[in-house]
Amino acid sequence: MHLTDRTLRQDALLCNSRRLGSPSASSFRAQPARQLHNFRRHQDACHQQGTVRSRLHVRSVAETKTEEQKTSARAAGQNGAPREPEFYEVSLPKPLGVRFTRGNDGSAYVVRTDAKLGSTDEQIEVGDKIVAVSASFGGDVWEAKNFGQVMYAIKTRNGDVYLKLQRNYGDTSFLLEEELSDAEKRFKMERGGGNYGVGTKEMQEANYRARKETEKKRRELFDQALSKFKQNNIEGALIDFEEVISMEPKNYLGDDFSRVTQIFRVAQYNVACCYSAINQVDAGLEALESALSAGFEQYNKVRTDPNLETLRKSPKFKKLIDQYDEPIINEGALKALKNIFSFGKKNDDED
């Protein structure tokens, strides 16, 4: 039976009114045949409307499921089966035009590749995972154990950087959280409906516990790195400090409206000290600049700390620190005063 949209709308009202106490089938038996026909037609329409709704619901669920599977489908073959892991190797001179981030499994992944930033390779794609990296010196190759180790190996490498990567075909799920818990699923449903319920409350409590647990682990790792540094285990300290930095919470906003945590600033400063200790000046200055730009304001310590002695010997150091802290003696003003009192005589510092 063909029903127009108007008929469906009218019958939908009938379906609703029936729940409020519309006459039963028995009451129609005493009515003329025309009314009985209308009642049966009304029942058919309700059944058809329920079928349409069911089909729409099934289609909606199917579309949602398909959307969730798009990411994983990128890494599937033409027949839908998972691809065999594919690896490739590159050797790049420094500086690199590739940027990395820490994934939810602790490994290093590519998040950007740009020839304007340095050397890169057309094979490298966002989402690819680092599985091996050249050691700091010589021809040894290290298995990539975590993000901190990879960063240490790249920054301390003398010569070209060797990388072995696993293709992920543009999949960036490494940045996403693990499979949603029941509380998280309820939270998403409630948020979509504009409600606050048990799921939202459980989600907030779970997030709070997770943040506290992560902060605790991060602090323990920081203390461990500091202990290794004091024991002159510079390599181990660097790897741990790099891990601490990579665990910086996203979209952080402190009570003082700071966009980074205090532990991030200090860890960056300590990384600079580590690189200074092993005569890696460029890497050390880069870490020091990151600390200063993040809000590390102990400028006198930067100028006097024995752990930064190697960096202070670089002509780049003074230029860097002067950008953030005005020097005690303004050399420009001092030179101007000397010119005033020289009465036109040639200064000793002028050739």
C-alpha positions as CSV (number, residue, x, y, z in Angstrom):
1,M,0.0,0.0,0.0
2,H,1.4,3.4,-1.0
3,L,1.2,6.1,1.6
4,T,2.0,9.7,1.1
5,D,4.1,11.7,3.5
6,R,0.9,13.5,4.6
7,T,-0.8,10.2,5.3
8,L,2.2,9.0,7.3
9,R,2.1,12.2,9.4
10,Q,-1.6,11.8,10.0
11,D,-1.2,8.2,10.9
12,A,1.7,9.0,13.2
13,L,-0.7,11.2,15.2
14,L,-3.1,8.3,15.3
15,C,-0.4,6.0,16.7
16,N,0.4,8.5,19.4
17,S,-3.3,9.1,20.3
18,R,-3.9,5.3,20.5
19,R,-1.5,5.2,23.5
20,L,-3.7,7.8,25.2
21,G,-6.7,5.6,25.0
22,S,-8.0,5.3,21.4
23,P,-10.9,2.8,20.9
24,S,-9.9,-0.8,20.8
25,A,-10.6,-3.3,17.9
26,S,-13.6,-4.7,19.7
27,S,-15.3,-1.3,19.7
28,F,-15.0,-1.1,16.0
29,R,-16.9,-4.4,15.5
30,A,-20.2,-2.5,16.1
31,Q,-19.3,0.3,13.7
32,P,-19.9,0.4,10.0
33,A,-17.5,-1.4,7.7
34,R,-15.9,1.9,6.6
35,Q,-14.7,2.6,10.2
36,L,-13.3,-0.9,10.5
37,H,-11.5,-0.4,7.2
38,N,-10.0,2.9,8.5
39,F,-8.9,1.2,11.7
40,R,-7.1,-1.6,9.8
41,R,-5.5,1.0,7.6
42,H,-4.4,2.9,10.7
43,Q,-2.7,-0.3,12.1
44,D,-0.9,-0.9,8.8
45,A,0.4,2.7,8.8
46,C,1.7,2.4,12.3
47,H,3.5,-0.9,11.4
48,Q,5.0,0.7,8.3
49,Q,6.1,3.8,10.3
50,G,7.8,1.6,12.9
51,T,9.6,-0.3,10.1
52,V,10.8,2.9,8.6
53,R,12.1,4.1,11.9
54,S,13.9,0.8,12.5
55,R,15.5,1.0,9.1
56,L,16.6,4.6,9.8
57,H,18.1,3.5,13.1
58,V,19.9,0.6,11.6
59,R,21.3,2.8,8.9
60,S,22.4,5.4,11.4
61,V,24.2,2.8,13.5
62,A,25.8,1.3,10.3
63,E,27.0,4.8,9.2
64,T,28.5,5.5,12.6
65,K,30.3,2.2,12.6
66,T,31.6,2.8,9.1
67,E,32.9,6.2,10.1
68,E,34.7,4.8,13.1
69,Q,36.4,2.2,10.9
70,K,37.6,4.6,8.2
71,T,40.9,5.2,10.0
72,S,41.7,1.5,10.3
73,A,40.5,0.9,6.8
74,R,43.3,3.1,5.4
75,A,45.8,0.5,6.5
76,A,43.9,-2.3,4.9
77,G,44.5,-4.0,1.6
78,Q,42.2,-4.0,-1.3
79,N,40.4,-7.2,0.0
80,G,39.9,-5.5,3.4
81,A,42.5,-7.7,5.2
82,P,45.1,-5.9,7.4
83,R,48.3,-5.1,5.5
84,E,51.5,-6.8,6.4
85,P,53.8,-4.3,8.2
86,E,55.8,-2.3,5.7
87,F,59.1,-0.7,6.6
88,Y,61.5,1.7,4.8
89,E,64.8,3.3,5.6
90,V,66.1,6.8,5.2
91,S,69.4,8.6,5.9
92,L,69.1,12.4,6.5
93,P,71.7,15.1,7.1
94,K,71.0,17.5,10.0
95,P,69.0,19.6,10.5
96,L,66.0,17.5,9.9
97,G,62.8,18.7,8.4
98,V,60.8,16.0,10.2
99,R,59.0,16.6,13.5
100,F,58.0,13.8,15.9
101,T,55.6,13.4,18.8
102,R,55.0,10.8,21.5
103,G,52.2,8.4,20.7
104,N,49.8,6.8,23.3
105,D,52.1,3.8,23.3
106,G,55.2,5.9,24.2
107,S,56.8,5.5,20.8
108,A,57.9,8.3,18.4
109,Y,55.7,9.1,15.4
110,V,56.0,11.6,12.5
111,V,53.7,14.6,12.9
112,R,55.2,16.9,10.3
113,T,57.5,16.7,7.3
114,D,58.6,19.9,5.7
115,A,61.6,20.5,3.4
116,K,61.6,24.2,4.4
117,L,62.6,23.1,8.0
118,G,65.5,20.9,6.9
119,S,66.2,17.6,5.1
120,T,63.4,15.1,4.7
121,D,62.4,12.3,2.3
122,E,59.4,11.9,0.0
123,Q,58.7,8.5,1.5
124,I,58.1,9.9,5.0
125,E,54.4,10.5,5.8
126,V,52.6,11.8,8.9
127,G,51.7,8.9,11.2
128,D,54.7,6.7,10.4
129,K,56.4,5.1,13.4
130,I,60.1,5.2,14.2
131,V,61.3,1.6,14.8
132,A,65.1,2.1,14.7
133,V,67.5,5.0,14.8
134,S,71.2,5.5,14.4
135,A,73.3,5.7,17.6
136,S,74.9,8.9,18.7
137,F,78.3,7.9,17.3
138,G,79.5,5.3,14.8
139,G,77.5,2.9,12.7
140,D,75.5,1.3,15.4
141,V,71.7,1.3,15.1
142,W,69.4,1.3,18.1
143,E,66.0,-0.2,18.4
144,A,63.6,2.6,19.1
145,K,62.3,1.9,22.6
146,N,60.6,5.1,23.4
147,F,60.2,8.8,22.4
148,G,62.9,10.1,24.7
149,Q,65.5,7.7,23.4
150,V,64.8,8.6,19.8
151,M,65.1,12.3,20.5
152,Y,68.3,11.8,22.4
153,A,69.8,9.7,19.5
154,I,68.8,12.3,16.9
155,K,70.0,15.3,18.8
156,T,73.3,13.8,19.8
157,R,74.1,12.2,16.4
158,N,77.3,13.4,14.7
159,G,76.6,13.0,11.0
160,D,73.6,11.8,9.0
161,V,70.7,10.4,10.9
162,Y,69.5,6.9,10.0
163,L,65.9,6.1,10.5
164,K,63.9,2.9,10.0
165,L,60.2,3.6,9.9
166,Q,57.0,1.6,9.7
167,R,54.3,2.9,7.4
168,N,50.9,3.7,8.9
169,Y,49.4,5.1,5.7
170,G,48.4,8.4,7.2
171,D,46.8,6.8,10.3
172,T,47.1,9.1,13.3
173,S,45.2,7.0,15.8
174,F,48.4,6.9,17.9
175,L,47.3,10.4,19.1
176,L,43.9,9.2,20.2
177,E,42.9,7.6,23.5
178,E,42.5,3.9,23.9
179,E,39.2,2.2,23.3
180,L,36.4,4.0,25.2
181,S,35.3,2.7,28.5
182,D,31.6,2.3,29.4
183,A,31.7,5.6,31.3
184,E,33.3,7.4,28.4
185,K,30.6,6.1,26.0
186,R,27.8,7.3,28.4
187,F,29.5,10.6,28.7
188,K,29.6,11.1,24.9
189,M,25.9,10.1,24.6
190,E,25.0,12.5,27.4
191,R,27.0,15.4,26.0
192,G,25.4,14.9,22.6
193,G,22.0,15.1,24.3
194,G,22.9,18.1,26.4
195,N,22.4,16.2,29.6
196,Y,24.5,15.7,32.8
197,G,24.2,12.2,34.2
198,V,26.0,9.3,35.7
199,G,28.2,8.9,32.6
200,T,29.4,12.5,32.8
201,K,30.1,12.3,36.5
202,E,32.0,9.0,36.1
203,M,34.0,10.5,33.2
204,Q,35.0,13.5,35.3
205,E,36.1,11.4,38.2
206,A,38.0,9.0,35.8
207,N,39.8,12.0,34.2
208,Y,40.8,13.4,37.5
209,R,42.2,10.1,38.7
210,A,44.0,9.6,35.3
211,R,45.6,13.1,35.5
212,K,46.8,12.5,39.1
213,E,48.3,9.2,38.1
214,T,50.0,10.7,35.1
215,E,51.4,13.5,37.2
216,K,52.7,11.1,39.7
217,K,54.5,9.0,37.1
218,R,55.9,12.1,35.5
219,R,57.2,13.4,38.8
220,E,58.8,10.0,39.5
221,L,60.4,9.9,36.1
222,F,61.7,13.5,36.6
223,D,63.3,12.5,40.0
224,Q,64.8,9.4,38.4
225,A,66.4,11.6,35.6
226,L,67.7,14.0,38.1
227,S,69.3,11.2,40.1
228,K,71.0,9.8,37.0
229,F,72.4,13.2,36.2
230,K,73.9,13.5,39.6
231,Q,75.4,10.1,39.1
232,N,76.9,11.4,35.9
233,N,74.7,9.0,33.8
234,I,74.1,11.8,31.3
235,E,72.7,9.6,28.6
236,G,70.1,8.0,30.9
237,A,69.2,11.3,32.3
238,L,68.7,12.8,28.9
239,I,66.4,10.0,27.8
240,D,64.3,10.3,30.9
241,F,64.1,14.1,30.7
242,E,63.0,13.9,27.1
243,E,60.2,11.5,28.2
244,V,59.1,14.0,30.9
245,I,58.9,16.8,28.3
246,S,56.9,14.6,25.9
247,M,54.3,13.9,28.7
248,E,53.3,17.6,28.9
249,P,49.5,17.6,29.1
250,K,47.7,19.1,26.0
251,N,45.8,22.3,26.4
252,Y,47.2,22.9,29.8
253,L,46.2,26.1,31.7
254,G,47.6,26.7,35.1
255,D,46.2,28.7,38.0
256,D,48.4,31.6,36.9
257,F,47.2,31.2,33.3
258,S,50.5,29.6,32.3
259,R,50.3,27.4,29.2
260,V,53.0,25.0,30.3
261,T,53.7,23.2,33.6
262,Q,56.6,24.1,35.9
263,I,58.1,20.7,35.5
264,F,58.2,21.3,31.7
265,R,60.3,24.4,32.2
266,V,62.7,22.8,34.6
267,A,63.0,19.6,32.5
268,Q,64.0,21.7,29.5
269,Y,66.6,23.6,31.5
270,N,68.0,20.3,32.8
271,V,68.1,18.9,29.2
272,A,70.3,22.0,28.3
273,C,72.6,21.1,31.2
274,C,72.9,17.5,30.0
275,Y,73.8,18.5,26.5
276,S,76.3,21.0,27.8
277,A,77.9,18.2,29.8
278,I,78.5,16.2,26.7
279,N,79.6,19.2,24.5
280,Q,76.5,19.1,22.4
281,V,76.3,22.9,22.1
282,D,73.6,23.3,19.4
283,A,71.2,20.8,21.1
284,G,71.9,22.5,24.4
285,L,71.1,26.0,23.2
286,E,67.9,24.7,21.6
287,A,66.8,23.2,24.9
288,L,67.8,26.4,26.8
289,E,65.8,28.5,24.4
290,S,62.8,26.2,24.9
291,A,63.1,26.6,28.6
292,L,63.4,30.4,28.4
293,S,60.5,30.8,26.0
294,A,58.4,28.6,28.3
295,G,58.9,31.0,31.1
296,F,62.1,29.8,32.9
297,E,63.1,33.1,34.6
298,Q,66.1,32.2,36.8
299,Y,68.4,34.3,34.5
300,N,71.2,34.6,37.1
301,K,71.3,30.9,37.4
302,V,71.5,30.6,33.6
303,R,74.5,33.0,33.6
304,T,76.4,31.4,36.4
305,D,75.4,27.7,36.6
306,P,78.6,25.5,36.2
307,N,76.5,22.9,34.3
308,L,76.0,25.4,31.4
309,E,79.7,26.4,31.2
310,T,80.1,24.8,27.8
311,L,77.1,26.6,26.4
312,R,78.3,30.0,27.7
313,K,81.5,29.7,25.7
314,S,79.4,29.8,22.5
315,P,78.9,33.2,20.9
316,K,75.3,32.3,20.4
317,F,74.7,32.1,24.2
318,K,75.0,35.8,24.9
319,K,72.7,36.7,22.1
320,L,70.1,34.1,23.4
321,I,70.1,35.1,27.0
322,D,70.0,38.9,26.2
323,Q,66.7,38.3,24.4
324,Y,65.1,37.4,27.7
325,D,67.2,39.2,30.3
326,E,68.7,42.6,30.0
327,P,72.4,42.4,30.8
328,I,73.6,44.0,34.0
329,I,76.1,46.2,32.1
330,N,74.8,47.7,28.9
331,E,77.8,47.4,26.7
332,G,76.3,49.8,24.1
333,A,75.9,52.5,26.8
334,L,79.3,51.9,28.2
335,K,80.9,52.3,24.8
336,A,79.0,55.5,24.2
337,L,80.3,56.9,27.6
338,K,83.9,56.0,26.6
339,N,83.5,57.8,23.3
340,I,82.2,60.9,25.2
341,F,85.1,61.1,27.6
342,S,87.7,60.2,24.9
343,F,87.5,63.7,23.5
344,G,87.9,62.4,20.0
345,K,90.8,60.1,20.8
346,K,90.8,56.6,19.3
347,N,89.6,54.0,21.7
348,D,91.7,51.0,22.4
349,D,88.9,48.7,21.2
350,E,88.7,50.4,17.8
351,D,91.1,49.4,15.1
